[in-house]
Amino acid sequence: MTRITVDVNDEWLDAAREALGTDTKVATINAALRIFAQRKQAAEIVAAFDSVQMDFDDSDQAWGYGGGRDLSRLAENARDTAAA
């Protein structure tokens, strides 16, 4: 673990502490850094999935044992949700 001294905007720190539900300054800063890193990783995962062409046509018939879920509008619905 790295120990640093840094000047932090008190209003932003208090707002982050309230939003994150943390008790200390250290916990707040660590939680905020963790969340930021997780968002970056999530964006990379989404970009990887978005770069692969997927064909969900007839997915409701493709699964064994009498069919499955209709995923033909999955990508379209995801983009609609992201745009909102």
N, C-alpha and C positions, 0 to 999 in steps of 0.2 A: 504494500500500500504506500502511496506517495503522500507525504505531508507537505502542504503548501500554505502560504499566507496570501490571501487575496481579498481585495476590497469588493464587497457585494452590495448591490442596491437593496436597502432594507425593505422597501415596499415590495419589490419583486420577490424577495426571499419570504416575506410574510404571506404574500399571495400564493406562492408555490407551496409553502408549508400548509396552508389552509386547503388548497386543492389536493395535495397529496396525502394529507392526514398524518404528517410526520410530526415528531415531538421536538427534534433538535435541528440545529442548523446543519450539522454534518449529515444527519439522516436525510434532510431535505435535499441537499446538494447531491448526495449519492443517488437518491431516488430519481431526481431530475436527469442526471447523467445516464442512469440505467435506462430510463424511458426513452431518452433521445437516441441512445444506441440501439434499442429494440425497434424503434420506428425506422431507423435506417436499414436494419436487417430485414424488417418486414417489407419495406419498399423494394429491396433487392430480390426478395423471394417473389413478390408480385410481378416484378419486371421479368424474372426468369420464366414464370408461368405464362406471362403475356407474350413472351417471345416464341412460344410453342403453339403450333396450330393444333387445335383439338376439334374432333368431329363427334358431336353428341347426337347426330341424327339417328333416329330409331333406337335411342338408348333405352326407351321403355320396353323394347322387345329384345334387346341384346343380352340382358341378364338371364341367367338360368332360372329354373323353377317358375316359369310362367311370367317372366318379364320383370321389370324394375322401375326405376324412376325416369320420368321424361326430363332429360337434361338439355334438350335442344335449345332452350332459351337462356341457359345458364350464363353464358358470356354476355349476352345482351342485357340481361337483368343486372349483372354485376356492374356493367358500364353505366347503366341508368342510375343505379344506386350511388356510384362514385361521382357522377355528374351533379347529383342533387345536393 
